Amino acid sequence: MSARITRALKFAALLAISITQIGVVHGQNQGGGNNNGGGIGIVSTGAVGGVSIDVNGVLNNAEVDQLTGLHDARAKAMQGVSDDMKQFSKLRKVSLRGLQAAIAAQRAKSADAPLSDELQLLAGLQRIQYVFVYPDQQDIVIAGPAEGWKIDDAGYIVGETTGKAVMRLEDFAVAIRTGRSAANGGLSCSIDPTAEGMRNLQQYVAGISAGADINDSVAGIEASLGAQVVSVKGIDPTTPFAHILVAADYRMKRLAMGFEASPVQGLPNYLQMIKAGSRGVQNMTPRWWLAPNYDPLLKDNDGLAWELRGAGVKAMTEDDFFAADGSRTHTGKASAMAQKWSDNMTKAYDKLSVADPIFAELRNVMDMAVAAALISKEQLAEKSNCSLDVLLDVNAVRVPQLNAPKQVPTQANFVKKGRDFVISASGGVQINSWLIANENKVSDEMALAREDAAKARQANWWWD
């Protein structure tokens, strides 16, 4: 960033703001035949989890009445949860062979009717902790904590007692369908200012006088930087899966730059931290992004039992440098204050995932992406002779097509201290699922865990 930017009042310009909790509910379906036909997973309200996305891909905050309608419509569509599925289970098992058979059976009865909530919500799974392979039964089993579900005030589908976001079949299907392609760079999203916008920004800031009205300066910075570009790689941007990536990135930046108060303690915004007494903040352009945070996977000697370990998500940061022509260079280094905020975000992630379920949804899709990469990389479908043809069939498991997010307007914030500007550079979400699946070690306990899961097996497609 040019040194001339340090001549005016300090402010913070958030380079990626205009969406809120995107991906919560899959509204505004654009492909009439490409949906589950209704039910808890598909609710058309004109808003997507607090955000409306127009046909041009411009994102704007939804109105309060839209959010209320979202909750009410989804609650009305929700089916009752069976008594045996309501109770919290530390380890619920879902047979992919049985799951697909149940989907096929419902489709055979009615090709256009919505799948049952139990199927759409994967029997209430909230994480994928294990992947077990059973060649004798021609099956792959995923397992993790689960319980019955409810609709919270914002329209999220969450656990009835834990408040943790519930996994969705459509996201798992997307993960399976992108499992092989994820080997080429993974799945990611990013919200970036244009080079032209950065040039305009620097020219505008260079002309701000020391006595300029801060509100006028904020308005000017928003106008000069203009709309920013949303990019999604490795995955169809019209899928709810992709929207979750964008939403979580946005929510993180919004918390970092003080546009919304943190819903948990121990996570002051970045501006508060600077205002509290940091030094040498001039020319800082912190970039934050979210990435998987897993320990090496555990496996048995035969590669038939796998465990995903770790918190799931971590916040990363580094400082960016913007040249006079608007081009950007990643420095590979992070300021102490930006790193501290990033560390605070990672530590608070579990609490945040309950207070704001979009973060739990991000962790869910990361689990799914890692499990899908594992299945593809280790050829588990071939080892088990368990075809995943139903999950791969776009007519059997129909993923709603939403308006693809393409751009967001800039919004600026400021703190009244010092004479330096602080720019938040773009960030995003990066899921290198194949790299995670490649890091593993053998544990004798895994064979026992696989045996225990098989002993508890029931005739149903899921069991505790």
N, C-alpha and C positions, 0 to 999 in steps of 0.2 A: 504494500500500500504506500502511496506517495507520502513523503514527509509533510507535504503541504496540508494534508488532511488534519494534522495535529494543531492547526491554528485556531480552531473554534471550540465551542463547548463540547464536552464529551457526550456522546449519545451511543445508543446501541441500535443498529439496524438489523432486524431479523430478516434474513434473505429467503425465508421459506414459510410464509404464513398465509393461510386462508382456508384451511380445512380442519375439521374437528371430528375426531373419532370415526374416521371413514372406515367402512368395512364391517361395521357392527351389524347392520341389516342390509340385505341385498335388495334394495328398492330400485325403482326406475329401470326395470328390466327392459332391455331394448330388443331382445330377440324372442318374439312371441313363442316360438316352438322350443326354445332352448332354456327351459326352466323346469322345475319339478311340479309345476302346475298349481302351486299354492302351498299351504302348510306353514309350519313354523319358520322354515328357512327362507321362504320367499314371500315378502310382504311389500307391496307396491304402495309407497306413501309419497313419492316425489322427493325423498331425502334418503341419503345413505349415511346412517350413523351420525346424524348431526350436520351433514353436509349435503348441499345440492350441487350436482355437476351437470352443467348444461350440455347441449349437443356439440358445442365447440370445445368441450373439455375444460372450461373455466370453472374453477372451484370457488364456492361461496358458502358461508355459514348458513345453516338452515335456521328458520324461525322457530320460536318456542312451540308454536302450535303444531309445526311439523314433527318435532320431537315427541310431543304428546300423542299425536296421531300414530307415530311409529310404534310407541310402546303399546298403545291400545290395540292397534291392528295385529301386532304380533301376539299379544296376550290372547286375543280372541281366536287366533288361528291355532294356538297351542293345544295339543291333545293332552290328556291326562297321563301322568307318569305312573307306570305299574308299581305296585307295592314292593315287589322284589328288586326293582331297579332304583327305588328311592334311597335306600340306605347307603351311606358312604362306605366305599370299599377301598382299602389301601392298594389293592391290586386286582382290577377287573380285567379279564382276558377277552379278547375279541378275535374270533377265528375269521381270517380273511376268506377262507373257503366257504364258511357258513354265512358270513356277511353277504357275499356275492350271490349265494343261493337264495337268500331271503330277498335280496333286491330283484333278482330275476323272477322270483315267484310273484312278487307284487306287480312287476311290470307285465307279467303274463296275464294277470287278472284285469289290469287296466293300464294301457301304455301311457296314458296322459294324466292319470291321477297322481297326486303327490305321494312320495314315499312317506312311510310312517316317521314320526318324530324320533323314535328309537333308532331307526336306521340313519336318518339325517344327522343325528347327534352322536352317532357311534357309541350308543349305550351309556352316554354320559361321561366318556373319557375326558380327563382334564390334562393329561400328559401322556406321552409314550415313554415308558421307562425300559421296557424289554421288547425284544423281537425274538421269538422262538420258532424254530423250524422243525417240522415233524414229517419226514419223508414217508414213514409208514402210513400216515393218515392223509398224505398229500395236502398238507396244510402249513400255513404261516400264521402265527398268532402274535398280535401286538397286545401289550398289557401296560396298565398304569392306574393311578388313582382315578376314581369315578364316583358319581352319585347322581341322584335325581336333579332336576333343573327347574329354574324359574326365570322370569323376565324381570330385570331390574328397571329402575326408573328411566334409564337412558336407552332401553331397548336391547341391552346385551342379554344373551343367554348365559346364565351363570349357575354354578352349583347352589343347591338349595340351602346348604349350611355353610359352605366355605366361601361362597361368593366368587369363586374362580371361574374364568371363562371355560365353556365347554367346547370341545373339538367338533368340527363339522365334516361330514362325509364329502361334501363338494371340494373342500380344501385338501383333504387327503387324496381325492381323485386327481386334483391338479398336481400334487406333489408326486404321485406315482407316474403321471404322464410326462412330467419334466425330469424324472429321476435320472435318465440317461443323459439328456442334454445339459443337466446341471454340472456335468463333468467339465464342460467348456466355459469356465469362468464363474459358475454358480448363478445364484439369483440375486438381484439387487434393484434398488431404486435410488434415485437422487433428485434433488431439487436445486437447480443451479441458476445463478444470474447469467445473463448473456454478456459477452465481451463488450458489446455496444452499451449495455446498461452500466457496466463498471466504468467505462470511459466517461459516460455522461455523469455518473456519480462523482468521479474524481474532479471533473471540471466544475460541477456544481459546488462541491465542498470547498474547492480552492477559492471560490468567490465569496464565501460566507465571512462576514466581518465578526470580530470578537463580541460586538454588542448586539448581534442579530437575535431576534425573537426565536426562542427554542422551538415553539410550536410551528412557526413558519419554516424553520430549518427541517423539522421532521417531515412536514408536508412536502417540502422540496426534494428531500432525499427519496421519499417514496415515489414521487413522480419521475425523478431523473433515472432511478434504477429500473422502474417499469416492471412489467410482468417477468416472472422467472419460469424456466422450463422444467417440466417434470419428465424424467426419463425412467423407464422400467426395462430391465434387461433379463433375459433368460426365462421370461414368463409372460403370458398374455396379459397386457395391462388392463383389459376389460374384466378380469376375474376378481372376485372378492379377495382371493389370496393376495393379489398384487396391491389391492387397495389397503389391505392391512399393513403392508410394508410402508406405504406412503404415509398412512395415518400415524403410525408409531414414530416415524421420523419427525413428522410435524409436531406431534405432541411433545416429544423430547425437546425440540427447539423452543417451543412455546413456554415450557417450564424453565428452560435455561435462561431465556431472555426476559422473563418477568411479565409475560402477557397474561398469565394465569398463575394464581397462587398454587404452590405445591399442595396436594391433598394429604401428604404425609410429612412428619417431622424429620429433620435432619437433611433436608434438601432445599436450602435457600437458593434463590436464583442467582445467576452469574453476576447480574448487576448489583445485587445486594452484597455479594462477596467483594466486588471491586470497591463499592462505596465504603465498605468496612475498613479500608485502609491499605489496599494493594498499591504497589508502586511500579512504575515503568510499564504502564499498560499501552503506551503509544504504539501505533502501527500494528497492534495485535489483531489478527483476523482468525479467531478460533473456529475450527470446523469439528463438529461432533457427528459421529455415526454409531449405529448399533450393529453389533456382530454377535455370532454365537459364542457361548462361553461354556464349553464342555470339557470335562476331563477325558483322557483317553478311554475309549470304549473298552468294556470287558467282554471277553468271549470265552467259550469253552474250546477244548482242543480240536474239535471237529467243525467248528464254525457254525454250529446249529443253535447256539444261544448267545444273545448279545444284550448288553446293558448300556443305555445312555446315561451318563453321569454328569452332574454339575448343575449350576444354576440355570443355564440355558442362554442367557443374554448378558452382554456387557456393553458399556458405553466406551467409545474410543474417541480420541481427540488428537489433533495436530494443528499447527498454525499454517495458514496459507499466505502467500505473498501475491498481491495483484500488481502487475506492472502498469505503466501509464497507458498502454494500448488495451488494457482490460483483460489481458491474458493472466492466467493463474498458475502458480507453481506450488506444489505441496512441499513443504520444508522438511517433513519427517520429524519435526521437533514440536513439542507442546509447551506452552507457558505453564508455569507452576499453578496459576489460578485456574486455567482451563482444565488442567489435569486433575486438580482437586475437585472441581465440579463433576468431571467425568467419573471419578472414583466414588463420589457421593451418590451419583445416579445408579451406579452398579450396586452399591451396598443397599440402596433403597428399593431395588427392583422388585423384590418379592412383595413388599408392602404396596408398591405402586401398582402391581399387577392385580391387586384386589381393589384398590381405590379407583383405578382407572383400567378397566378390563382390556383396553386395546393393547396394553403391554403384555397381558396374559395371552391374548390372541396371537401376538407376534411370537411369543415363546412357543405356543402351540404349533404354528406353521413351521417354525424352525425344527421342532421335534419331528414333524411330518417330513420335512425336507431331508433331514438326516436319515430317518428310517427308510425313506424311498431311495436315497443314494446307496444306503447299505444293501437293500434288496437288489438293486441293480448291479452294483459293483461286485458283490459277492455271489451274484447269480442265484439268489435264494429261491426264486420261483422255479428255476430249473432243478435245483437240488431237491426241492420238495415235490416237484411235479404238480405244483399248485398254479394253475393259470390265473392270471389277473385280468382276464379278458373283459369281465364285467366292469371293473374299475376303469379300464381303458376305453370302454365303449361310451361315446359321448351321448348316445341315446338312452343308455341304461342309467348312468349317473350324469345328470345334466347340470352343467355349471352355468349360472345366470351370467348374461352378458351385460355389463354396466358401461356407462359412458367412460371412456378412457381419460384419466386425468392428464392434462397436457400443460397447463400453466396456472400459476397462482400470482396474485398481486403482492407487491411488497408492503410490509408494514414495519414501522420504525418505533423504537422506544428509546428512552434516554435516562441518564442519571445526572443530577446537578452537582458535579464535582470535577475539578480539573479543567483541562483545555483540550483533551484528546478524544477523538472518535474511536469507538470500538465497533468493528464490523464482524458480524457472525457469518462466516463463509458457509457454503453449502456442505451438506453431510450426506445422510442417507441410511440405508440398511444394506448390509452385505452378508449373504449366506453362502459360504463356501462349503456346501454339505459334503462333497466328495473328500475334501481334505480332512474333515472331521471323521468321516467313516474310515479313513485310511490310518488314523491314529488309534491303535488298540493294543491290548495285552491280554494274555491268557490268565484265567482265574479258575481254580478248581470248583469254586462255588457256583459257577454258571451252569454246569451240568446238573447240579442238584436243583437249582431254581427251575430249570426246564422240566425236570422230572416232577417236581411239586405241582407245577402248572398243569401238567398232563393228568396227574392223579385227581385233581379237582374238577376235571372236565365234565361237562354235562352235555346233554343232547342239543341244547339251544346253541345259537351262534355266539352267545356271550355267556360268561359265568364268572363268579367271584371265587 
